[in-house]
Amino acid sequence: MKIKVWTDNKRLLDWAFMNDSRPVGPTDDGQQIIEIDSTDGLYENHASIIDGQVVPDAGYDPDADRPTPEPSPEQQLLANLTLEVAQLKAAKSSD
């Protein structure tokens, strides 16, 4: 498959699928079309394009890079209430 890549000093900034009839090489807008077998490793800001090949950063783990969502105010309130009830039950059972 062919993709168009936007780079800065060979660093992958963005990419998009391209029509397979497009020729491989530079585009009119200064970007590049390359041919790849798989989109695996196309990590924006964590890969380079070297000699038309995608080279992911060594040791980069995209799963570890995902932010964990913060609990909503409602979830925080429920957690606090649950803790208070547990503490009350524990205090009552020790009497």
N, C-alpha and C positions, 0 to 999 in steps of 0.2 A: 504494500500500500504506500501511497505517497502522502507526505505531509509538508506543510509550509512551516518553517520555524523562524521565530524572531529571536535574534541573539544580540548580545553585547559582549564583545571580547570573547566570543565563542561560548558564552554562558547562555543557556536556554532560558528565555524570558517567557515565551508563549509558543503555542503551536496550534495548528488546525488541519483537519483532513483536507486533502486536495483531490481533484479529479485525476484518475490514473493516466489520462491522456496528456497531462501537463509534463513538460520535459524537466528532468532533474537539473538543478543548477540554480544560479542566482535569478531573482525576479526583478521586474522593472522598478519595484518599490524598495529595492535594497535588501530584501530578505532572501531566503534560500529554500528551495524545494529539495527534499531528500526522500529516498525510498527506504522503508523499514519493514521488517517482518511482523513486529509487534509494538504496541504502544507501552509495553512494560518499560519502566525506567524513564519515562518522559515526565520528570519532576521539574516543574518550573522553579528556577533559582537553585536547583540542586542537581543539575546535570550540565554537561558541555556537549557541543557538537564538534567532533574532531574528525576531519576527513570524511564528512558526510555520515558519520556514525554517532549514535547517542551514547554518551559515556556518563552514567550516573555517578554522583559523588560516592567515594568509598565510605562505607559505614553509615550512609544515610538511611534512616528507617522512617518511611512515610507514616507508618502507624503511630510511632512515638511522637511525631511532629504535630499530630492532630490535637487541638486544644480540647481539654475536658470542659464540658459545660458547667457553669456555675448553677447551684441550686436556686430555684425561684424563691421569692419571699414566702409563698405558700408552703413550699417544701421545707424551708427553714423553720417555719412556724410549727408544722407537723412534727418535725424532728425534735424541736424543743419541748412540745407538749408530750410526746412519747417519752422523752427522757424524764420529764417531771413526774409523769404517771408511774414510771418504773421506779423512780426514787421514792415516791410516796408508798408504793406497794412494798418496797424493800424495808422502809422505816416501819411500816405497820406490822410486817411479819416478824420483825426483830423485837417487837414489844412483848 
